[in-house]
């Protein structure tokens, strides 16, 4: 009977371990698919998730061998749901040259289905980024594209837009660098427009950007900070209103899709 009880407990513990690891994998895939900008925040979430997993898996006083095996599995990377940016594609034929924006200031409007923002891009401090977004806007690339991600943490408030698929995935054929005009103190004031990118890759910029609607701190990753390309000059209350409405239920308490879908009607610059 004792051996049978131990066997049942071992089987139950193995099932708990597998279920906990499966949930971890789902969360990791979801994070990777949503992409880029919150590399530091995602790292914090992963640590918290690992602690939850440990409490779930190790509540039955595991052996040292079981602990080591589970820790090794936690450390093993899972397949990415988003193609990695290809540094070789940076500044390729389909990327406009920074000279087309150098020394210029572009002004215009970002029209969302929930309101209009006045915007300004700085070609002096971020010529490559300004050239990219001016080119994409001129091509009507953003028309109908969603703002798929909203964060509502106390010191982390951004609305991220520009994924053509609407799920945070990026286009591996449209990547560019380098980083420009990154804040040395990791502070992104309310109204900042910055470029989202693949974590840890200075050439991992693409078509996505994020609007900071309240003063936000984003710790730099291995590649550095995030290119500040411009600012909101009017209508920031449109974004704060989107944030106030909250997040779609079923995900993170502070990071996910806006409860009301947000799409870009048009993005014009001159």
C-alpha positions as CSV (number, residue, x, y, z in Angstrom):
1,X,0.0,0.0,0.0
2,X,2.8,2.4,0.9
3,X,4.5,1.8,-2.5
4,X,1.2,2.3,-4.3
5,X,0.6,5.6,-2.5
6,X,4.0,6.8,-3.4
7,X,3.5,5.8,-7.0
8,X,0.2,7.7,-7.1
9,X,1.8,10.8,-5.5
10,X,4.7,10.6,-8.0
11,X,2.2,10.3,-10.9
12,X,0.2,13.3,-9.6
13,X,3.3,15.4,-9.2
14,X,4.4,14.6,-12.7
15,X,1.0,15.7,-14.1
16,X,1.3,18.9,-12.1
17,X,4.7,19.5,-13.5
18,X,3.6,18.9,-17.1
19,X,0.5,21.2,-16.7
20,X,2.6,24.0,-15.2
21,X,5.2,23.7,-17.9
22,X,2.5,23.7,-20.6
23,X,1.0,26.9,-19.2
24,X,4.5,28.5,-19.1
25,X,5.0,27.6,-22.8
26,X,1.6,29.2,-23.7
27,X,2.5,32.4,-21.9
28,X,6.0,32.5,-23.5
29,X,4.5,32.1,-27.0
30,X,1.9,34.7,-26.3
31,X,4.5,37.2,-25.1
32,X,6.8,36.6,-28.1
33,X,3.9,37.0,-30.5
34,X,2.9,40.3,-29.1
35,X,6.4,41.4,-29.8
36,X,9.1,43.9,-29.3
37,X,8.6,46.8,-27.0
38,X,8.2,45.4,-23.5
39,X,11.4,43.2,-23.4
40,X,12.1,44.3,-19.9
41,X,8.5,44.0,-18.8
42,X,8.3,40.5,-20.3
43,X,11.4,39.5,-18.4
44,X,9.8,40.6,-15.1
45,X,6.7,38.7,-16.0
46,X,8.7,35.6,-16.9
47,X,10.4,35.7,-13.5
48,X,7.0,36.0,-11.7
49,X,5.7,33.1,-13.8
50,X,8.7,31.0,-12.9
51,X,8.0,31.6,-9.3
52,X,4.4,30.5,-9.7
53,X,5.6,27.4,-11.6
54,X,8.0,26.5,-8.8
55,X,5.3,26.8,-6.2
56,X,3.1,24.6,-8.3
57,X,5.7,22.0,-9.2
58,X,7.6,21.9,-6.0
59,X,4.8,21.9,-3.4
60,X,5.4,18.2,-2.9
61,X,9.1,18.5,-1.7
62,X,10.9,17.3,-4.8
63,X,14.2,15.6,-4.8
64,X,17.3,17.5,-5.9
65,X,17.2,15.6,-9.2
66,X,13.6,16.7,-9.9
67,X,14.4,20.3,-9.0
68,X,17.5,20.4,-11.3
69,X,15.5,18.8,-14.2
70,X,12.6,21.3,-13.9
71,X,15.0,24.2,-13.7
72,X,16.8,23.1,-16.9
73,X,13.5,22.9,-18.6
74,X,12.5,26.4,-17.5
75,X,15.8,27.7,-18.9
76,X,15.4,26.0,-22.3
77,X,14.1,28.4,-25.0
78,X,10.9,27.6,-26.8
79,X,10.3,28.2,-30.5
80,X,9.5,31.8,-31.3
81,X,6.1,32.7,-32.7
82,X,7.6,35.7,-34.5
83,X,10.4,35.5,-37.1
84,X,13.6,37.0,-35.8
85,X,14.8,40.2,-37.4
86,X,17.5,39.7,-39.9
87,X,20.4,42.2,-39.4
88,X,21.5,41.6,-43.1
89,X,18.2,43.1,-44.2
90,X,18.8,46.3,-42.3
91,X,19.0,49.4,-44.5
92,X,18.2,47.2,-47.6
93,X,16.8,48.3,-50.9
94,X,13.3,48.7,-49.5
95,X,14.4,50.9,-46.6
96,X,14.5,54.6,-47.4
97,X,17.8,56.4,-46.9
98,X,18.2,58.6,-43.8
99,X,19.3,61.5,-46.1
100,X,15.7,61.8,-47.2
101,X,14.7,63.0,-43.8
102,X,17.9,64.4,-42.3
103,X,17.4,67.9,-40.9
104,X,13.7,67.9,-41.6
105,X,10.6,68.0,-39.4
106,X,7.5,66.2,-40.5
107,X,4.1,67.1,-39.1
108,X,0.7,65.5,-39.7
109,X,-2.1,63.5,-38.2
110,X,-2.6,60.0,-37.0
111,X,-6.3,59.3,-37.3
112,X,-7.6,56.5,-35.1
113,X,-11.1,55.2,-35.1
114,X,-11.4,56.7,-31.7
115,X,-10.0,60.2,-32.4
116,X,-7.2,62.1,-34.1
117,X,-3.7,62.8,-32.9
118,X,-1.4,65.6,-34.1
119,X,2.1,64.3,-34.6
120,X,5.6,65.5,-35.3
121,X,8.7,63.5,-36.4
122,X,12.2,64.7,-35.9
123,X,14.5,64.0,-38.9
124,X,17.4,65.8,-37.1
125,X,17.6,63.5,-34.1
126,X,16.3,60.3,-35.8
127,X,16.7,60.7,-39.6
128,X,16.5,56.9,-40.4
129,X,13.4,56.4,-38.3
130,X,11.7,59.6,-39.7
131,X,12.5,58.5,-43.2
132,X,11.0,55.1,-42.6
133,X,7.7,56.4,-41.1
134,X,7.4,59.2,-43.7
135,X,7.8,56.6,-46.5
136,X,5.3,54.1,-44.9
137,X,2.8,56.9,-44.3
138,X,3.1,58.1,-47.9
139,X,2.3,54.6,-49.1
140,X,-0.8,54.4,-46.9
141,X,0.7,51.4,-45.2
142,X,-1.0,52.1,-41.9
143,X,-4.5,52.5,-43.2
144,X,-6.7,49.9,-41.5
145,X,-3.8,48.5,-39.4
146,X,-4.6,48.0,-35.7
147,X,-3.1,49.2,-32.4
148,X,-2.9,45.7,-31.0
149,X,-1.2,46.3,-27.6
150,X,-1.9,48.4,-24.6
151,X,0.0,48.5,-21.3
152,X,-1.6,50.0,-18.2
153,X,1.0,49.5,-15.4
154,X,1.7,52.3,-13.0
155,X,4.9,53.4,-14.6
156,X,4.5,51.8,-18.0
157,X,1.8,53.2,-20.3
158,X,2.0,52.7,-24.1
159,X,-0.2,52.0,-27.0
160,X,1.6,49.9,-29.7
161,X,0.6,50.0,-33.4
162,X,1.8,49.0,-36.8
163,X,1.8,45.2,-37.0
164,X,0.3,44.5,-40.4
165,X,-1.1,41.1,-39.2
166,X,-2.6,42.8,-36.1
167,X,-1.1,40.3,-33.7
168,X,2.3,41.9,-32.9
169,X,4.2,39.9,-35.5
170,X,6.8,41.6,-37.6
171,X,7.8,41.5,-41.3
172,X,11.3,39.9,-41.4
173,X,11.9,41.4,-44.9
174,X,11.4,45.0,-43.5
175,X,14.0,45.5,-40.7
176,X,16.3,48.3,-40.2
177,X,18.7,50.1,-37.9
178,X,20.6,51.6,-36.2
179,X,19.1,52.9,-33.0
180,X,18.8,56.6,-32.8
181,X,17.9,59.2,-30.1
182,X,17.5,56.6,-27.3
183,X,17.0,58.2,-23.9
184,X,20.1,57.8,-21.7
185,X,18.0,57.6,-18.6
186,X,15.4,55.1,-20.0
187,X,12.7,57.7,-19.4
188,X,10.0,58.1,-22.1
189,X,7.8,61.2,-21.3
190,X,4.1,61.2,-22.1
191,X,3.6,62.1,-25.7
192,X,6.7,60.3,-26.9
193,X,6.5,58.3,-30.2
194,X,9.1,55.6,-30.3
195,X,10.0,52.7,-32.5
196,X,9.2,49.1,-31.4
197,X,11.8,46.5,-32.2
198,X,12.8,42.9,-31.7
199,X,14.3,42.5,-28.2
200,X,18.1,42.5,-28.1
201,X,18.5,43.6,-31.7
202,X,19.6,47.1,-32.6
203,X,18.7,46.4,-36.3
204,X,15.3,44.9,-35.3
205,X,13.2,48.0,-36.0
206,X,10.4,47.5,-38.4
207,X,6.9,49.1,-39.1
208,X,5.7,49.2,-35.5
209,X,5.7,52.1,-33.1
210,X,4.4,53.0,-29.7
211,X,2.8,56.1,-28.3
212,X,3.6,56.8,-24.6
213,X,0.5,58.2,-22.9
214,X,2.0,58.7,-19.5
215,X,5.6,59.1,-18.2
216,X,7.1,55.6,-18.7
217,X,10.4,53.9,-17.7
218,X,11.6,51.2,-20.1
219,X,14.9,49.7,-19.1
220,X,17.3,49.2,-22.0
221,X,18.0,45.7,-23.1
222,X,21.3,44.2,-24.5
223,X,20.9,46.3,-27.7
224,X,20.1,49.6,-25.9
225,X,17.0,51.7,-25.7
226,X,14.2,52.5,-28.2
227,X,14.5,55.1,-30.9
228,X,12.4,58.2,-30.1
229,X,11.3,59.4,-33.6
230,X,8.9,62.1,-32.5
231,X,6.0,63.3,-30.3
232,X,2.3,63.8,-30.1
233,X,1.5,67.5,-30.4
234,X,-2.3,67.3,-29.9
235,X,-4.9,64.7,-29.0
236,X,-3.0,62.6,-26.4
237,X,-6.2,62.5,-24.5
238,X,-7.5,60.1,-27.2
239,X,-4.9,57.5,-26.1
240,X,-5.5,58.1,-22.4
241,X,-9.2,57.5,-23.1
242,X,-8.3,54.2,-24.8
243,X,-6.2,53.2,-21.8
244,X,-9.0,54.3,-19.3
245,X,-11.4,51.9,-21.0
246,X,-9.1,49.0,-20.1
247,X,-7.9,45.7,-21.5
248,X,-9.7,42.9,-23.1
249,X,-10.4,40.3,-20.4
250,X,-8.6,37.0,-20.2
251,X,-5.0,38.1,-20.4
252,X,-2.6,40.0,-18.3
253,X,-3.9,42.6,-15.8
254,X,-1.7,45.3,-17.3
255,X,-0.7,44.2,-20.8
256,X,-2.9,43.1,-23.7
257,X,-5.3,44.2,-26.4
258,X,-7.5,47.3,-25.7
259,X,-11.0,46.3,-24.7
260,X,-12.3,48.3,-27.6
261,X,-10.4,47.5,-30.9
262,X,-8.3,50.4,-32.1
263,X,-7.5,50.8,-35.8
264,X,-5.6,53.4,-37.8
265,X,-7.9,55.2,-40.3
266,X,-5.0,57.1,-41.8
267,X,-1.5,58.5,-41.1
268,X,-0.5,61.6,-43.0
269,X,2.8,63.5,-42.8
270,X,4.2,66.5,-44.7
